[in-house]
Amino acid sequence: MQPARLVRDKRTQPSRPRARGYAVVAAAALVAFSAGCASLTFPVSGIPARRVPPVLLGESKEDKQTIDLSLLRQKPPQAYRLAAGDVVGVWIDGIFGKPGELAPVHYSDRGDLPPAIGLPFPVREDGTLDLPFVDPIQLDGLTLVEAREAIRRAYTVDKQICKTGRERITITLITPRQYHVLVIRQDSGGSLTAPVPAGKLGSIVIGNTKRGTGHAVNLPAYKNDVLNALADTGGLPGLEAANEIIIQHGDLSIADGAQPSEAAMAECVAGAAGKVVRIPLRVHPGERPNLRPEDVILQNGDIVFIESRDTEVF
């Protein structure tokens, strides 16, 4: 009698090719679910970033840093030099008031100016000072020490009203000349808020708004530069601003304390006639913007424009 042999029923055992197929499908499903649902519904096909042509890539911002802020201001002068628009205090003993009388003292609202002595006299548009009994005295470009000598010469040499060596002349600066500048910023905005549920304090910020703001700024002499204009209108541009400051050197009349009109703002954005200077805000280490000292000095009617940054899509 032969021993019994185990007989495998082929109907209950899968074939090897079919079993191998089941394993492949199971592995693919596991990979798909581990990668997320998007890989099933939205398959992505692309190329590695290293193989993208350089012409299609944006400029790298990884190592950029804020430019040297001293480039945005003018170099402080060794001495203040007078020009049209300055108001000086002048006192000549015996000419103004009685001999030996004390001169009036003026205290400035600004913290960076010392008290001024004398009667106020403006430097006229032609740079001259009009004082009694003498011809107009040219003061344009002179320091206060040089201006005192010019006044002394006018009263002791030219007209001989005062005796040489006994004259008592004082000249001080009461109000420095100012420059009227328009600053337009598109990086300023506000927050959109929503009320919180009853019983709770505060509000919920749901978004930000972008709107342009305009500032009519009066900058004193030797502070009429881009850095001081930005400091007076909210500081350096933030993340909402483009990577440049646009300066429109031109002639735009702005009344003292007046707010710029919508037409004036539109004219600035469109680029009115005049010289345009573009200053980058962030540069690579060691890179120096091509700026001249006169590019950042602002004059009457100049416009400083800060444009909003476009939304970047990757």
C-alpha positions as CSV (number, residue, x, y, z in Angstrom):
1,M,0.0,0.0,0.0
2,Q,1.5,3.3,-1.0
3,P,1.7,6.3,1.5
4,A,-0.9,9.0,1.0
5,R,0.3,12.1,-0.8
6,L,-0.9,15.6,-0.1
7,V,-2.7,17.0,-3.1
8,R,-2.8,20.8,-3.5
9,D,-6.1,22.1,-4.9
10,K,-5.2,24.6,-7.6
11,R,-8.6,26.2,-7.3
12,T,-7.9,27.5,-3.8
13,Q,-4.3,28.8,-4.4
14,P,-3.6,31.9,-6.5
15,S,-1.2,31.7,-9.3
16,R,2.2,33.3,-8.8
17,P,1.8,36.1,-11.4
18,R,-1.6,37.1,-10.0
19,A,-0.2,37.2,-6.4
20,R,2.7,39.3,-7.6
21,G,0.2,41.8,-9.2
22,Y,-1.7,42.1,-5.9
23,A,1.4,43.0,-4.1
24,V,2.3,45.7,-6.6
25,V,-1.2,47.3,-6.3
26,A,-1.0,47.2,-2.5
27,A,2.4,48.9,-2.5
28,A,1.2,51.6,-4.9
29,A,-1.8,52.3,-2.7
30,L,0.3,52.5,0.4
31,V,2.6,55.1,-1.3
32,A,-0.3,57.1,-2.6
33,F,-2.0,57.4,0.8
34,S,1.3,58.2,2.5
35,A,1.9,61.1,0.1
36,G,-1.6,62.6,0.6
37,C,-4.9,62.8,-1.2
38,A,-3.6,65.4,-3.7
39,S,-1.4,62.9,-5.4
40,L,-4.4,60.8,-6.3
41,T,-6.7,63.6,-7.5
42,F,-4.1,66.1,-8.8
43,P,-1.1,64.4,-10.1
44,V,1.9,66.7,-10.3
45,S,4.6,66.5,-13.0
46,G,7.6,68.8,-13.0
47,I,11.3,69.1,-13.2
48,P,13.9,69.8,-10.5
49,A,14.6,73.5,-9.8
50,R,18.2,72.9,-10.6
51,R,17.3,72.1,-14.2
52,V,15.1,75.2,-14.7
53,P,16.8,77.7,-17.2
54,P,18.3,80.7,-15.3
55,V,16.2,83.1,-17.5
56,L,13.0,81.8,-15.8
57,L,14.3,82.1,-12.3
58,G,13.9,85.3,-10.2
59,E,16.7,87.1,-8.6
60,S,17.9,85.5,-5.3
61,K,17.0,87.6,-2.2
62,E,18.7,85.3,0.2
63,D,21.7,87.4,1.1
64,K,20.3,90.9,0.5
65,Q,20.5,93.4,3.3
66,T,19.3,97.0,3.9
67,I,21.6,99.6,2.4
68,D,23.7,101.9,4.5
69,L,21.2,104.4,5.8
70,S,23.9,107.2,5.8
71,L,23.7,107.1,2.0
72,L,20.1,108.5,2.3
73,R,21.1,111.7,4.1
74,Q,23.4,114.6,3.3
75,K,26.6,115.1,5.1
76,P,26.2,117.4,8.1
77,P,28.0,120.8,7.4
78,Q,30.8,122.1,9.5
79,A,29.0,125.4,9.8
80,Y,25.5,126.6,8.9
81,R,25.6,128.8,5.8
82,L,22.9,131.4,5.2
83,A,20.6,131.5,2.2
84,A,17.2,132.9,1.1
85,G,14.5,132.0,3.5
86,D,16.5,132.1,6.7
87,V,15.4,134.4,9.5
88,V,18.2,135.8,11.5
89,G,18.2,137.8,14.7
90,V,20.3,141.0,14.5
91,W,21.1,143.4,17.3
92,I,23.4,146.5,17.0
93,D,23.8,148.5,20.2
94,G,22.8,152.1,19.6
95,I,21.1,151.4,16.3
96,F,18.3,149.2,17.7
97,G,16.9,150.6,20.9
98,K,18.7,152.7,23.4
99,P,22.5,152.4,24.1
100,G,23.0,149.6,26.6
101,E,19.5,148.1,26.2
102,L,19.3,144.4,26.3
103,A,18.4,142.6,23.1
104,P,15.2,140.5,22.9
105,V,15.6,136.7,23.2
106,H,13.7,134.2,21.0
107,Y,13.1,130.6,22.0
108,S,12.5,128.0,19.3
109,D,9.9,125.3,19.4
110,R,12.6,122.9,18.0
111,G,14.9,121.2,20.4
112,D,17.9,121.4,18.2
113,L,18.2,125.2,18.1
114,P,19.6,127.4,20.9
115,P,17.9,130.6,21.9
116,A,18.3,133.4,19.4
117,I,19.1,137.1,20.2
118,G,18.1,140.2,18.3
119,L,15.3,141.5,16.1
120,P,14.1,139.1,13.4
121,F,15.2,139.9,9.8
122,P,14.6,137.6,6.8
123,V,17.2,136.9,4.2
124,R,15.5,137.9,1.0
125,E,15.3,136.0,-2.2
126,D,18.4,137.6,-3.6
127,G,20.4,136.5,-0.5
128,T,20.6,140.0,1.0
129,L,19.7,141.4,4.4
130,D,18.0,144.8,4.6
131,L,19.0,146.7,7.7
132,P,18.4,150.4,8.6
133,F,20.8,153.2,7.4
134,V,22.9,150.9,5.2
135,D,22.7,149.3,1.8
136,P,21.5,145.7,1.5
137,I,24.1,143.3,2.8
138,Q,24.9,140.2,0.8
139,L,24.7,137.2,3.2
140,D,24.2,134.3,0.7
141,G,26.6,131.4,1.5
142,L,28.1,133.1,4.6
143,T,28.4,131.6,8.0
144,L,27.1,133.5,11.0
145,V,30.6,134.6,11.9
146,E,31.2,135.9,8.3
147,A,27.8,137.5,8.3
148,R,28.6,139.5,11.5
149,E,31.8,140.7,9.8
150,A,29.8,141.8,6.8
151,I,27.4,143.8,9.0
152,R,30.2,145.3,11.0
153,R,31.9,146.5,7.8
154,A,28.7,148.0,6.5
155,Y,28.2,150.1,9.7
156,T,31.9,151.0,10.3
157,V,33.6,151.2,6.9
158,D,31.0,151.7,4.2
159,K,28.8,154.2,6.2
160,Q,30.9,154.9,9.3
161,I,27.8,155.0,11.5
162,C,29.5,153.1,14.3
163,K,33.1,153.7,15.6
164,T,35.5,150.9,14.8
165,G,36.4,148.9,17.9
166,R,33.4,150.1,19.9
167,E,30.6,148.4,17.9
168,R,28.5,145.7,19.5
169,I,26.9,143.6,16.9
170,T,25.1,140.2,17.4
171,I,23.6,138.0,14.7
172,T,22.0,134.6,15.4
173,L,19.7,132.1,13.6
174,I,16.1,132.3,14.6
175,T,14.4,130.1,12.0
176,P,16.3,128.1,9.3
177,R,14.9,128.0,5.8
178,Q,12.6,125.1,5.0
179,Y,12.0,123.0,1.9
180,H,8.5,121.8,1.0
181,V,8.5,118.1,-0.2
182,L,5.7,115.7,-1.1
183,V,6.0,112.1,0.2
184,I,3.6,109.5,-1.3
185,R,3.6,106.1,0.2
186,Q,1.7,103.0,-0.9
187,D,3.1,100.8,1.8
188,S,0.8,102.4,4.4
189,G,-2.5,100.7,5.2
190,G,-4.8,99.5,7.9
191,S,-6.3,96.4,9.3
192,L,-9.7,94.9,8.6
193,T,-11.2,93.8,11.9
194,A,-14.4,91.9,12.9
195,P,-16.2,92.0,16.3
196,V,-15.5,89.1,18.6
197,P,-18.3,87.0,20.1
198,A,-20.4,88.5,22.9
199,G,-18.7,88.4,26.3
200,K,-15.1,88.8,24.9
201,L,-13.0,91.8,24.6
202,G,-11.0,93.0,21.6
203,S,-11.4,92.4,17.9
204,I,-10.3,89.9,15.3
205,V,-8.0,90.9,12.5
206,I,-9.3,89.4,9.2
207,G,-7.0,91.1,6.7
208,N,-5.1,94.2,5.7
209,T,-6.0,97.1,3.4
210,K,-3.7,98.9,1.0
211,R,-4.1,102.5,0.3
212,G,-1.8,105.4,-0.7
213,T,-1.1,108.2,1.7
214,G,0.3,111.6,0.9
215,H,2.3,113.9,3.2
216,A,3.3,117.5,2.7
217,V,6.6,117.8,4.7
218,N,8.6,120.8,5.6
219,L,12.3,119.9,6.0
220,P,14.7,122.4,7.5
221,A,18.0,123.2,5.8
222,Y,20.7,120.4,6.0
223,K,17.9,117.9,6.9
224,N,16.2,118.1,3.5
225,D,17.1,114.6,2.4
226,V,15.5,111.3,1.8
227,L,16.3,109.8,5.2
228,N,14.6,112.7,7.1
229,A,11.6,112.7,4.8
230,L,11.1,109.0,5.5
231,A,11.6,109.5,9.3
232,D,8.9,112.2,9.3
233,T,6.3,110.0,7.4
234,G,6.5,106.7,9.2
235,G,10.0,105.4,8.9
236,L,11.7,103.1,6.5
237,P,9.5,101.2,4.0
238,G,8.2,97.9,5.3
239,L,7.5,94.5,3.7
240,E,4.6,95.9,1.7
241,A,6.9,98.3,-0.2
242,A,8.8,97.6,-3.4
243,N,12.6,97.3,-3.2
244,E,13.2,101.0,-4.2
245,I,12.6,104.6,-3.4
246,I,11.6,106.8,-6.3
247,I,12.6,110.5,-6.2
248,Q,11.0,112.9,-8.6
249,H,13.1,116.1,-8.8
250,G,10.7,118.7,-10.1
251,D,8.6,121.7,-9.2
252,L,5.3,121.0,-7.5
253,S,3.9,123.8,-5.5
254,I,2.7,122.7,-2.1
255,A,1.0,125.1,0.4
256,D,2.3,125.0,3.9
257,G,0.3,122.4,5.9
258,A,-1.8,121.4,2.9
259,Q,-2.6,117.8,2.0
260,P,-1.8,116.8,-1.5
261,S,-4.7,116.3,-3.9
262,E,-5.6,113.1,-5.7
263,A,-4.5,114.8,-8.9
264,A,-1.1,115.6,-7.5
265,M,-0.7,112.0,-6.3
266,A,-1.7,110.7,-9.7
267,E,0.7,113.0,-11.4
268,C,3.5,111.8,-9.2
269,V,2.8,108.1,-9.8
270,A,2.6,108.8,-13.6
271,G,6.0,110.5,-13.5
272,A,5.8,114.2,-14.1
273,A,8.4,116.1,-16.0
274,G,11.7,116.2,-14.1
275,K,14.7,114.0,-13.2
276,V,13.9,110.6,-11.6
277,V,16.3,108.9,-9.2
278,R,15.7,105.3,-8.1
279,I,17.3,104.1,-4.9
280,P,17.3,100.4,-4.0
281,L,16.4,99.5,-0.4
282,R,18.2,96.2,-0.2
283,V,21.4,95.2,-1.9
284,H,23.9,92.3,-1.8
285,P,26.7,92.5,0.7
286,G,29.5,94.7,-0.6
287,E,27.3,96.2,-3.3
288,R,27.0,100.0,-3.3
289,P,24.2,101.8,-5.1
290,N,25.2,104.2,-7.8
291,L,24.2,107.4,-5.9
292,R,25.6,110.9,-5.9
293,P,25.3,113.1,-2.8
294,E,23.0,115.5,-4.6
295,D,20.6,112.6,-5.5
296,V,19.3,112.3,-2.0
297,I,19.0,116.1,-1.3
298,L,15.5,117.3,-1.7
299,Q,14.5,120.8,-2.9
300,N,11.2,122.6,-3.0
301,G,8.6,120.7,-5.1
302,D,10.5,117.3,-5.0
303,I,8.5,114.1,-4.7
304,V,9.4,111.0,-2.8
305,F,7.4,108.0,-4.0
306,I,7.3,104.5,-2.3
307,E,5.4,102.0,-4.4
308,S,3.7,99.0,-3.0
309,R,5.2,95.5,-3.6
310,D,3.4,93.3,-6.1
311,T,2.2,90.0,-4.9
312,E,4.8,87.3,-5.8
313,V,3.5,84.0,-7.1
314,F,5.6,80.9,-7.1
